[in-house]
Amino acid sequence: MSKKLEFTELDQYLFGQGTHYDIYKKLGAHPTTVDGKRGVYFAVWAPNAQSVSVIGDFNDWDHTANLMQKTGPIGVFETFIPKVKAGDLYKFHIVGMHGEELDKSDPYGNWAEVRPGTASRVANISKYKWNDSDWMKARKTFEESSSPMSIYEVHPGSWRKHPATEDDPAGFYNYREFAHELAKYVKDMGYTHVELMGIAEHPFDGSWGYQVTGYYAPTARYGSPEDFKYMVDYLHKNKIGVILDWVPAHFPKDAQGLANFDGTALYEHADPRQGEHPDWGTKIFNYGRNEVKNFLIANALFWVEECHVDGLRVDAVASMLYLDYGKQDGQWVANKYGDNKNLEAIELFRHLNSMIKKRNPGVVMIAEESTAWPMVTGSPEDGGLGFSLKWNMGWMNDFLEYMKQDPYFRKYNHNKMTFAMMYAYSEHYILVISHDEVVHLKCSMVNKMPGYPDDKFKNLKTAYTFMFCHPGKKLLFMGQEFAQLREWSEERELDWYLLEEDPHKDMQKFVKGLLHLYKKYPALYAVDNTPEGFEWINADDGDRSIFSFVRKSPTKRNNILVVCNFTPVERPDYRVGVPKKKQYKLIMNEEGMLEKPVVYKAEKKESDNRDYSVAYPLAPYGVGVFVY
């Protein structure tokens, strides 16, 4: 055996401690040369197995042909098989603790057979030559708290599709062509980042990638691991950051996957009250087991360090933090203090986030956390979880509830739009309108809006203006930028043909204007997390459903004044209070960005409890964005 790839005593020690951060370079399948012979080194952790062998198309799936040797007490089996090469299919044939025979795909495999196939595929992931050194150097200095982040959430399999053919019924874009199309679009629109759904290998398209069987493998639906790296590389060359959805909360029970891996509950808890999600029909990782913790932390590092990904949005964090999440009495086990906090998951998050940030400054860790759990973005040293940002689900729910109201009733729900500022500085937030809000009969964004079609579009423009000027980073799911009419489905591409119609083309142009405005003015992003960056002009104009506020620049120059009218009532005599006796340049209204700013001079007339004000005729569903 080559000394280089042998699973050494040090490997065993670190893995047993849960601190072997490069474990994916040892476990799995790795092309190498031993004693002058080219082949592949295989290693798998299966401590309770009676025996393990490698089966594949290279040995006619014969489980007697290539038996693996158990090395050391931790339970890793390893072998070297000459002549096996990248692209070959394989699985591990495991005789489990109780004699059961299991054929498992590789937990650390980097490439998989395209579904419905379930085998792993040998990959040489060290071959790719990166061209994004400038980006990676700049990333080290990236500060999410003071930088613009406008994220385009994308499902690669349904953003665009090729016409279905007999040979290619799914019509998926390859990662490489997807990279070129996406980069061009995102760059033109003005987004700073893309967030990709469903990248880790998963058996069922309808899970959208949230039920993962191949944690270390970019899904083969769209190409090879090398194609995936090319996509990240190309987006970086176009100055676009890449965030991936990452799912450590649960895994499916598919026979080839992690469940009951060596005939025992290896990756999951044995007790179903700890190891299963009744609502989802999935298994829960045993976060208290060091080797499992290592699997997950090293997996996050794999995407960040091996694949140059700039951030991970961690799915379903609440389901990990609460032992009783989605469970009835009797379906869960309390912790040692008798309460419902998952102490092992808390420790995992602190360890994970500390390690990511220490090894990869500038990488963002984002929590999809839907409860009032304190200090999600607080530092672990102070008792926090250590995330960089948290999805603001409270803001999103209130915002959408308000926008769905008939304008007449909005005055009774005025506080839904102001309440988020009561807790705005308790965490570092992203304002999100994600895929979850436009599926399962919830309607697309434009169809959530009240009124006739024309009213719907006007409502949505006002809503987006409020969102983009409100404190917090931004995330918008694909299709909502041009007012997709239908709910999203992973089975078809977006309705791009709508852009041949003026209202949709106009909406896309309007959102593009907002994105470029957001990036251009630091007042809209540089002081999101402290009270110095925001001030209400009038938060209490409920009778007219008008909101006015100021976003302040850290340099005190080019501050932004925002006015939003959420009713179809024209206000020709509207007057807004202003902080100073200055000129206020209108740069955007409900029609979009103005080619030439219109200057308004502050007058010494009291309004909104301020000495100075500006008279601005406010259109039905009108907005005004001023620079001063």
Protein Blocks (a to p, Z undefined) as FASTA:
>chain_A
ZZklpccfklmmmmmnopafklmmmgccddddeehiacdddddddfkbfbdcdddfkloo
paklmccddedjkopacdddehiaehiacddddddfkopacddddfkbcbdcddfbfbdc
dddfklpccfklmmmmmmmmpcfklcccddddddfklmpccdddfklmnopacfklmmmm
mmmmmmmnopabdcdehkbgcfblklnopacfblmbccfklocfklmmmmmmmmmmnopa
cdddddfkbccfbfklmnoklopafkbcfblklmpcfklopacddfkbmklmmmmmmmmm
mmmmmnopabdcdehklmmmpmkgoiaehiaccdfkopabdfklmmmmmmmmmmmmmmmg
hiacddddfbfbehklpcfklopaoiabdcdfklmmmmmmmmmpcfklmmmmmmmmmmmm
mmmmmpccdddddfklmgghlopfklmpgcjfklmmmmmmmmmmmmmmpgcdddddehjl
nopabdcdfkbccdfklmmpmklmmmmmmmmmmmmmmmmmmklmmmmmbcklgccfblcl
mmnopacdddddfklpaiacddddfbfbdcfkbccddfbdcddddfbdfkbccfbdcddd
dddddeehiabdcdddddehiacdddZZ
